[in-house]
């Protein structure tokens, strides 16, 4: 995984925890841990990245 993408995802995870979006934060954490995600889980992470303004760091399922 690209270092920049990992840093962006860690920052996204931190922000989601601060804003109490624990379900979305858990999905980001699972991705960072290398777990295999379902299509809808990848879509949720990509949506969060899109909302945060990090379209270039979207992930592939």
PyMOL Python script that loads the backbone (N, CA, C, O; Angstrom):
from pymol import cmd

cmd.read_pdbstr("""\
ATOM      1  N   UNK A   1       0.851  -1.175   0.000  1.00  0.00           N
ATOM      2  CA  UNK A   1       0.000   0.000   0.000  1.00  0.00           C
ATOM      3  C   UNK A   1       0.895   1.235   0.000  1.00  0.00           C
ATOM      4  O   UNK A   1       1.905   1.285   0.702  1.00  0.00           O
ATOM      5  N   UNK A   2       0.521   2.204  -0.775  1.00  0.00           N
ATOM      6  CA  UNK A   2       1.240   3.471  -0.869  1.00  0.00           C
ATOM      7  C   UNK A   2       1.263   4.169   0.495  1.00  0.00           C
ATOM      8  O   UNK A   2       0.260   4.178   1.208  1.00  0.00           O
ATOM      9  N   UNK A   3       2.400   4.746   0.849  1.00  0.00           N
ATOM     10  CA  UNK A   3       2.548   5.414   2.148  1.00  0.00           C
ATOM     11  C   UNK A   3       1.551   6.565   2.289  1.00  0.00           C
ATOM     12  O   UNK A   3       0.938   6.727   3.344  1.00  0.00           O
ATOM     13  N   UNK A   4       1.387   7.362   1.235  1.00  0.00           N
ATOM     14  CA  UNK A   4       0.453   8.491   1.304  1.00  0.00           C
ATOM     15  C   UNK A   4      -0.974   8.003   1.539  1.00  0.00           C
ATOM     16  O   UNK A   4      -1.711   8.586   2.333  1.00  0.00           O
ATOM     17  N   UNK A   5      -1.359   6.936   0.849  1.00  0.00           N
ATOM     18  CA  UNK A   5      -2.711   6.392   1.023  1.00  0.00           C
ATOM     19  C   UNK A   5      -2.900   5.894   2.451  1.00  0.00           C
ATOM     20  O   UNK A   5      -3.955   6.099   3.052  1.00  0.00           O
ATOM     21  N   UNK A   6      -1.882   5.244   2.989  1.00  0.00           N
ATOM     22  CA  UNK A   6      -1.975   4.731   4.360  1.00  0.00           C
ATOM     23  C   UNK A   6      -2.125   5.875   5.359  1.00  0.00           C
ATOM     24  O   UNK A   6      -2.920   5.780   6.294  1.00  0.00           O
ATOM     25  N   UNK A   7      -1.370   6.952   5.169  1.00  0.00           N
ATOM     26  CA  UNK A   7      -1.463   8.111   6.058  1.00  0.00           C
ATOM     27  C   UNK A   7      -2.845   8.752   5.952  1.00  0.00           C
ATOM     28  O   UNK A   7      -3.435   9.123   6.966  1.00  0.00           O
ATOM     29  N   UNK A   8      -3.360   8.883   4.736  1.00  0.00           N
ATOM     30  CA  UNK A   8      -4.697   9.454   4.540  1.00  0.00           C
ATOM     31  C   UNK A   8      -5.745   8.580   5.212  1.00  0.00           C
ATOM     32  O   UNK A   8      -6.652   9.096   5.864  1.00  0.00           O
ATOM     33  N   UNK A   9      -5.633   7.268   5.063  1.00  0.00           N
ATOM     34  CA  UNK A   9      -6.605   6.363   5.681  1.00  0.00           C
ATOM     35  C   UNK A   9      -6.514   6.396   7.209  1.00  0.00           C
ATOM     36  O   UNK A   9      -7.536   6.298   7.888  1.00  0.00           O
ATOM     37  N   UNK A  10      -5.306   6.533   7.753  1.00  0.00           N
ATOM     38  CA  UNK A  10      -5.166   6.631   9.214  1.00  0.00           C
ATOM     39  C   UNK A  10      -5.775   7.936   9.719  1.00  0.00           C
ATOM     40  O   UNK A  10      -6.411   7.957  10.773  1.00  0.00           O
ATOM     41  N   UNK A  11      -5.585   9.018   8.978  1.00  0.00           N
ATOM     42  CA  UNK A  11      -6.190  10.299   9.357  1.00  0.00           C
ATOM     43  C   UNK A  11      -7.710  10.223   9.249  1.00  0.00           C
ATOM     44  O   UNK A  11      -8.424  10.758  10.096  1.00  0.00           O
ATOM     45  N   UNK A  12      -8.199   9.561   8.208  1.00  0.00           N
ATOM     46  CA  UNK A  12      -9.642   9.379   8.050  1.00  0.00           C
ATOM     47  C   UNK A  12     -10.207   8.568   9.206  1.00  0.00           C
ATOM     48  O   UNK A  12     -11.263   8.900   9.744  1.00  0.00           O
ATOM     49  N   UNK A  13      -9.508   7.507   9.588  1.00  0.00           N
ATOM     50  CA  UNK A  13      -9.949   6.679  10.716  1.00  0.00           C
ATOM     51  C   UNK A  13     -10.023   7.519  11.986  1.00  0.00           C
ATOM     52  O   UNK A  13     -11.001   7.436  12.729  1.00  0.00           O
ATOM     53  N   UNK A  14      -9.008   8.315  12.235  1.00  0.00           N
ATOM     54  CA  UNK A  14      -8.985   9.168  13.422  1.00  0.00           C
ATOM     55  C   UNK A  14     -10.150  10.153  13.413  1.00  0.00           C
ATOM     56  O   UNK A  14     -10.803  10.362  14.436  1.00  0.00           O
ATOM     57  N   UNK A  15     -10.405  10.751  12.264  1.00  0.00           N
ATOM     58  CA  UNK A  15     -11.513  11.705  12.160  1.00  0.00           C
ATOM     59  C   UNK A  15     -12.863  11.017  12.382  1.00  0.00           C
ATOM     60  O   UNK A  15     -13.739  11.561  13.054  1.00  0.00           O
ATOM     61  N   UNK A  16     -13.023   9.832  11.821  1.00  0.00           N
ATOM     62  CA  UNK A  16     -14.289   9.109  11.984  1.00  0.00           C
ATOM     63  C   UNK A  16     -14.530   8.736  13.444  1.00  0.00           C
ATOM     64  O   UNK A  16     -15.669   8.766  13.912  1.00  0.00           O
ATOM     65  N   UNK A  17     -13.478   8.388  14.158  1.00  0.00           N
ATOM     66  CA  UNK A  17     -13.624   8.078  15.587  1.00  0.00           C
ATOM     67  C   UNK A  17     -14.005   9.343  16.357  1.00  0.00           C
ATOM     68  O   UNK A  17     -14.886   9.305  17.216  1.00  0.00           O
ATOM     69  N   UNK A  18     -13.343  10.461  16.052  1.00  0.00           N
ATOM     70  CA  UNK A  18     -13.648  11.720  16.742  1.00  0.00           C
ATOM     71  C   UNK A  18     -15.091  12.152  16.523  1.00  0.00           C
ATOM     72  O   UNK A  18     -15.720  12.717  17.418  1.00  0.00           O
ATOM     73  N   UNK A  19     -15.617  11.883  15.324  1.00  0.00           N
ATOM     74  CA  UNK A  19     -16.992  12.274  15.015  1.00  0.00           C
ATOM     75  C   UNK A  19     -17.987  11.162  15.329  1.00  0.00           C
ATOM     76  O   UNK A  19     -19.161  11.251  14.972  1.00  0.00           O
ATOM     77  N   UNK A  20     -17.514  10.124  15.993  1.00  0.00           N
ATOM     78  CA  UNK A  20     -18.320   9.002  16.475  1.00  0.00           C
ATOM     79  C   UNK A  20     -18.988   8.202  15.358  1.00  0.00           C
ATOM     80  O   UNK A  20     -20.083   7.671  15.544  1.00  0.00           O
ATOM     81  N   UNK A  21     -18.339   8.116  14.207  1.00  0.00           N
ATOM     82  CA  UNK A  21     -18.783   7.248  13.118  1.00  0.00           C
ATOM     83  C   UNK A  21     -18.011   5.930  13.236  1.00  0.00           C
ATOM     84  O   UNK A  21     -17.167   5.604  12.401  1.00  0.00           O
ATOM     85  N   UNK A  22     -18.325   5.192  14.287  1.00  0.00           N
ATOM     86  CA  UNK A  22     -17.528   4.015  14.634  1.00  0.00           C
ATOM     87  C   UNK A  22     -17.622   2.895  13.602  1.00  0.00           C
ATOM     88  O   UNK A  22     -16.637   2.193  13.376  1.00  0.00           O
ATOM     89  N   UNK A  23     -18.766   2.713  12.978  1.00  0.00           N
ATOM     90  CA  UNK A  23     -18.905   1.648  11.984  1.00  0.00           C
ATOM     91  C   UNK A  23     -18.011   1.916  10.777  1.00  0.00           C
ATOM     92  O   UNK A  23     -17.341   1.009  10.284  1.00  0.00           O
ATOM     93  N   UNK A  24     -18.000   3.157  10.303  1.00  0.00           N
ATOM     94  CA  UNK A  24     -17.145   3.508   9.173  1.00  0.00           C
ATOM     95  C   UNK A  24     -15.681   3.425   9.578  1.00  0.00           C
ATOM     96  O   UNK A  24     -14.845   2.970   8.798  1.00  0.00           O
ATOM     97  N   UNK A  25     -15.367   3.860  10.786  1.00  0.00           N
ATOM     98  CA  UNK A  25     -13.986   3.801  11.273  1.00  0.00           C
ATOM     99  C   UNK A  25     -13.502   2.354  11.343  1.00  0.00           C
ATOM    100  O   UNK A  25     -12.346   2.068  11.032  1.00  0.00           O
ATOM    101  N   UNK A  26     -14.378   1.452  11.747  1.00  0.00           N
ATOM    102  CA  UNK A  26     -14.020   0.028  11.823  1.00  0.00           C
ATOM    103  C   UNK A  26     -13.683  -0.525  10.441  1.00  0.00           C
ATOM    104  O   UNK A  26     -12.749  -1.315  10.303  1.00  0.00           O
ATOM    105  N   UNK A  27     -14.429  -0.121   9.426  1.00  0.00           N
ATOM    106  CA  UNK A  27     -14.147  -0.584   8.062  1.00  0.00           C
ATOM    107  C   UNK A  27     -12.777  -0.102   7.596  1.00  0.00           C
ATOM    108  O   UNK A  27     -12.030  -0.860   6.977  1.00  0.00           O
ATOM    109  N   UNK A  28     -12.445   1.148   7.889  1.00  0.00           N
ATOM    110  CA  UNK A  28     -11.131   1.683   7.506  1.00  0.00           C
ATOM    111  C   UNK A  28     -10.032   0.914   8.232  1.00  0.00           C
ATOM    112  O   UNK A  28      -9.008   0.578   7.637  1.00  0.00           O
ATOM    113  N   UNK A  29     -10.243   0.636   9.505  1.00  0.00           N
ATOM    114  CA  UNK A  29      -9.256  -0.115  10.282  1.00  0.00           C
ATOM    115  C   UNK A  29      -9.070  -1.516   9.711  1.00  0.00           C
ATOM    116  O   UNK A  29      -7.942  -1.992   9.590  1.00  0.00           O
ATOM    117  N   UNK A  30     -10.162  -2.173   9.362  1.00  0.00           N
ATOM    118  CA  UNK A  30     -10.062  -3.511   8.759  1.00  0.00           C
ATOM    119  C   UNK A  30      -9.242  -3.460   7.476  1.00  0.00           C
ATOM    120  O   UNK A  30      -8.417  -4.341   7.235  1.00  0.00           O
ATOM    121  N   UNK A  31      -9.460  -2.435   6.646  1.00  0.00           N
ATOM    122  CA  UNK A  31      -8.699  -2.316   5.411  1.00  0.00           C
ATOM    123  C   UNK A  31      -7.211  -2.119   5.713  1.00  0.00           C
ATOM    124  O   UNK A  31      -6.356  -2.726   5.069  1.00  0.00           O
ATOM    125  N   UNK A  32      -6.910  -1.266   6.695  1.00  0.00           N
ATOM    126  CA  UNK A  32      -5.513  -1.033   7.065  1.00  0.00           C
ATOM    127  C   UNK A  32      -4.852  -2.295   7.608  1.00  0.00           C
ATOM    128  O   UNK A  32      -3.644  -2.476   7.452  1.00  0.00           O
ATOM    129  N   UNK A  33      -5.631  -3.168   8.244  1.00  0.00           N
ATOM    130  CA  UNK A  33      -5.105  -4.420   8.781  1.00  0.00           C
ATOM    131  C   UNK A  33      -4.954  -5.490   7.703  1.00  0.00           C
ATOM    132  O   UNK A  33      -4.414  -6.564   7.968  1.00  0.00           O
ATOM    133  N   UNK A  34      -5.425  -5.207   6.499  1.00  0.00           N
ATOM    134  CA  UNK A  34      -5.265  -6.140   5.396  1.00  0.00           C
ATOM    135  C   UNK A  34      -6.397  -7.137   5.240  1.00  0.00           C
ATOM    136  O   UNK A  34      -6.268  -8.110   4.497  1.00  0.00           O
ATOM    137  N   UNK A  35      -7.495  -6.909   5.924  1.00  0.00           N
ATOM    138  CA  UNK A  35      -8.638  -7.817   5.778  1.00  0.00           C
ATOM    139  C   UNK A  35      -9.289  -7.627   4.422  1.00  0.00           C
ATOM    140  O   UNK A  35      -9.263  -6.540   3.845  1.00  0.00           O
ATOM    141  N   UNK A  36      -9.870  -8.705   3.928  1.00  0.00           N
ATOM    142  CA  UNK A  36     -10.588  -8.658   2.658  1.00  0.00           C
ATOM    143  C   UNK A  36     -11.979  -8.084   2.919  1.00  0.00           C
ATOM    144  O   UNK A  36     -12.694  -8.557   3.802  1.00  0.00           O
ATOM    145  N   UNK A  37     -12.359  -7.070   2.153  1.00  0.00           N
ATOM    146  CA  UNK A  37     -13.625  -6.383   2.362  1.00  0.00           C
ATOM    147  C   UNK A  37     -14.619  -6.709   1.254  1.00  0.00           C
ATOM    148  O   UNK A  37     -14.235  -7.004   0.122  1.00  0.00           O
ATOM    149  N   UNK A  38     -15.897  -6.652   1.598  1.00  0.00           N
ATOM    150  CA  UNK A  38     -16.962  -6.810   0.610  1.00  0.00           C
ATOM    151  C   UNK A  38     -17.037  -5.559  -0.255  1.00  0.00           C
ATOM    152  O   UNK A  38     -16.455  -4.526   0.077  1.00  0.00           O
ATOM    153  N   UNK A  39     -17.755  -5.661  -1.361  1.00  0.00           N
ATOM    154  CA  UNK A  39     -17.894  -4.531  -2.276  1.00  0.00           C
ATOM    155  C   UNK A  39     -18.519  -3.327  -1.587  1.00  0.00           C
ATOM    156  O   UNK A  39     -18.057  -2.202  -1.774  1.00  0.00           O
ATOM    157  N   UNK A  40     -19.565  -3.546  -0.793  1.00  0.00           N
ATOM    158  CA  UNK A  40     -20.237  -2.416  -0.140  1.00  0.00           C
ATOM    159  C   UNK A  40     -19.321  -1.749   0.882  1.00  0.00           C
ATOM    160  O   UNK A  40     -19.420  -0.542   1.102  1.00  0.00           O
ATOM    161  N   UNK A  41     -18.427  -2.524   1.510  1.00  0.00           N
ATOM    162  CA  UNK A  41     -17.499  -1.945   2.477  1.00  0.00           C
ATOM    163  C   UNK A  41     -16.478  -1.049   1.777  1.00  0.00           C
ATOM    164  O   UNK A  41     -16.113   0.007   2.294  1.00  0.00           O
ATOM    165  N   UNK A  42     -16.027  -1.470   0.613  1.00  0.00           N
ATOM    166  CA  UNK A  42     -15.105  -0.651  -0.182  1.00  0.00           C
ATOM    167  C   UNK A  42     -15.808   0.629  -0.625  1.00  0.00           C
ATOM    168  O   UNK A  42     -15.214   1.707  -0.616  1.00  0.00           O
ATOM    169  N   UNK A  43     -17.081   0.501  -1.013  1.00  0.00           N
ATOM    170  CA  UNK A  43     -17.846   1.679  -1.423  1.00  0.00           C
ATOM    171  C   UNK A  43     -17.990   2.681  -0.280  1.00  0.00           C
ATOM    172  O   UNK A  43     -17.920   3.890  -0.503  1.00  0.00           O
ATOM    173  N   UNK A  44     -18.191   2.188   0.939  1.00  0.00           N
ATOM    174  CA  UNK A  44     -18.314   3.072   2.104  1.00  0.00           C
ATOM    175  C   UNK A  44     -17.006   3.822   2.343  1.00  0.00           C
ATOM    176  O   UNK A  44     -17.018   5.028   2.586  1.00  0.00           O
ATOM    177  N   UNK A  45     -15.884   3.118   2.276  1.00  0.00           N
ATOM    178  CA  UNK A  45     -14.583   3.773   2.471  1.00  0.00           C
ATOM    179  C   UNK A  45     -14.342   4.808   1.375  1.00  0.00           C
ATOM    180  O   UNK A  45     -13.886   5.916   1.655  1.00  0.00           O
ATOM    181  N   UNK A  46     -14.648   4.447   0.129  1.00  0.00           N
ATOM    182  CA  UNK A  46     -14.460   5.390  -0.971  1.00  0.00           C
ATOM    183  C   UNK A  46     -15.374   6.602  -0.834  1.00  0.00           C
ATOM    184  O   UNK A  46     -14.980   7.717  -1.176  1.00  0.00           O
ATOM    185  N   UNK A  47     -16.589   6.394  -0.336  1.00  0.00           N
ATOM    186  CA  UNK A  47     -17.495   7.512  -0.099  1.00  0.00           C
ATOM    187  C   UNK A  47     -16.927   8.445   0.969  1.00  0.00           C
ATOM    188  O   UNK A  47     -16.976   9.665   0.818  1.00  0.00           O
ATOM    189  N   UNK A  48     -16.393   7.878   2.040  1.00  0.00           N
ATOM    190  CA  UNK A  48     -15.794   8.694   3.104  1.00  0.00           C
ATOM    191  C   UNK A  48     -14.593   9.478   2.569  1.00  0.00           C
ATOM    192  O   UNK A  48     -14.412  10.646   2.913  1.00  0.00           O
ATOM    193  N   UNK A  49     -13.776   8.842   1.734  1.00  0.00           N
ATOM    194  CA  UNK A  49     -12.633   9.540   1.136  1.00  0.00           C
ATOM    195  C   UNK A  49     -13.104  10.658   0.211  1.00  0.00           C
ATOM    196  O   UNK A  49     -12.508  11.734   0.171  1.00  0.00           O
ATOM    197  N   UNK A  50     -14.176  10.396  -0.531  1.00  0.00           N
ATOM    198  CA  UNK A  50     -14.735  11.398  -1.439  1.00  0.00           C
ATOM    199  C   UNK A  50     -15.264  12.600  -0.657  1.00  0.00           C
ATOM    200  O   UNK A  50     -15.019  13.745  -1.036  1.00  0.00           O
ATOM    201  N   UNK A  51     -15.985  12.342   0.423  1.00  0.00           N
ATOM    202  CA  UNK A  51     -16.523  13.422   1.252  1.00  0.00           C
ATOM    203  C   UNK A  51     -15.390  14.247   1.866  1.00  0.00           C
ATOM    204  O   UNK A  51     -15.495  15.467   1.991  1.00  0.00           O
ATOM    205  N   UNK A  52     -14.308  13.564   2.246  1.00  0.00           N
ATOM    206  CA  UNK A  52     -13.166  14.251   2.864  1.00  0.00           C
ATOM    207  C   UNK A  52     -12.301  14.990   1.845  1.00  0.00           C
ATOM    208  O   UNK A  52     -11.404  15.742   2.227  1.00  0.00           O
ATOM    209  N   UNK A  53     -12.562  14.785   0.553  1.00  0.00           N
ATOM    210  CA  UNK A  53     -11.801  15.480  -0.480  1.00  0.00           C
ATOM    211  C   UNK A  53     -10.550  14.751  -0.927  1.00  0.00           C
ATOM    212  O   UNK A  53      -9.637  15.370  -1.473  1.00  0.00           O
ATOM    213  N   UNK A  54     -10.493  13.448  -0.706  1.00  0.00           N
ATOM    214  CA  UNK A  54      -9.325  12.649  -1.094  1.00  0.00           C
ATOM    215  C   UNK A  54      -9.693  11.631  -2.168  1.00  0.00           C
ATOM    216  O   UNK A  54      -9.466  10.433  -1.998  1.00  0.00           O
ATOM    217  N   UNK A  55     -10.259  12.109  -3.273  1.00  0.00           N
ATOM    218  CA  UNK A  55     -10.690  11.217  -4.352  1.00  0.00           C
ATOM    219  C   UNK A  55      -9.532  10.404  -4.928  1.00  0.00           C
ATOM    220  O   UNK A  55      -9.714   9.258  -5.338  1.00  0.00           O
ATOM    221  N   UNK A  56      -8.346  10.999  -4.956  1.00  0.00           N
ATOM    222  CA  UNK A  56      -7.200  10.330  -5.580  1.00  0.00           C
ATOM    223  C   UNK A  56      -6.693   9.137  -4.773  1.00  0.00           C
ATOM    224  O   UNK A  56      -5.862   8.371  -5.261  1.00  0.00           O
ATOM    225  N   UNK A  57      -7.183   8.973  -3.547  1.00  0.00           N
ATOM    226  CA  UNK A  57      -6.731   7.866  -2.702  1.00  0.00           C
ATOM    227  C   UNK A  57      -7.783   6.770  -2.555  1.00  0.00           C
ATOM    228  O   UNK A  57      -7.706   5.959  -1.633  1.00  0.00           O
ATOM    229  N   UNK A  58      -8.759   6.739  -3.452  1.00  0.00           N
ATOM    230  CA  UNK A  58      -9.789   5.702  -3.380  1.00  0.00           C
ATOM    231  C   UNK A  58      -9.139   4.329  -3.513  1.00  0.00           C
ATOM    232  O   UNK A  58      -8.092   4.174  -4.141  1.00  0.00           O
ATOM    233  N   UNK A  59      -9.787   3.338  -2.907  1.00  0.00           N
ATOM    234  CA  UNK A  59      -9.232   1.984  -2.902  1.00  0.00           C
ATOM    235  C   UNK A  59      -9.993   1.103  -3.887  1.00  0.00           C
ATOM    236  O   UNK A  59     -11.114   1.412  -4.289  1.00  0.00           O
ATOM    237  N   UNK A  60      -9.362   0.016  -4.257  1.00  0.00           N
ATOM    238  CA  UNK A  60      -9.990  -0.972  -5.134  1.00  0.00           C
ATOM    239  C   UNK A  60     -10.414  -2.166  -4.306  1.00  0.00           C
ATOM    240  O   UNK A  60      -9.714  -2.560  -3.372  1.00  0.00           O
ATOM    241  N   UNK A  61     -11.545  -2.738  -4.639  1.00  0.00           N
ATOM    242  CA  UNK A  61     -12.047  -3.888  -3.888  1.00  0.00           C
ATOM    243  C   UNK A  61     -11.478  -5.104  -4.376  1.00  0.00           C
ATOM    244  O   UNK A  61     -11.786  -6.179  -3.863  1.00  0.00           O
TER     245      UNK A  61
END
""", "prot")
cmd.dss("prot")
cmd.show_as("cartoon", "prot")
cmd.util.cbc("prot")
cmd.orient("prot")
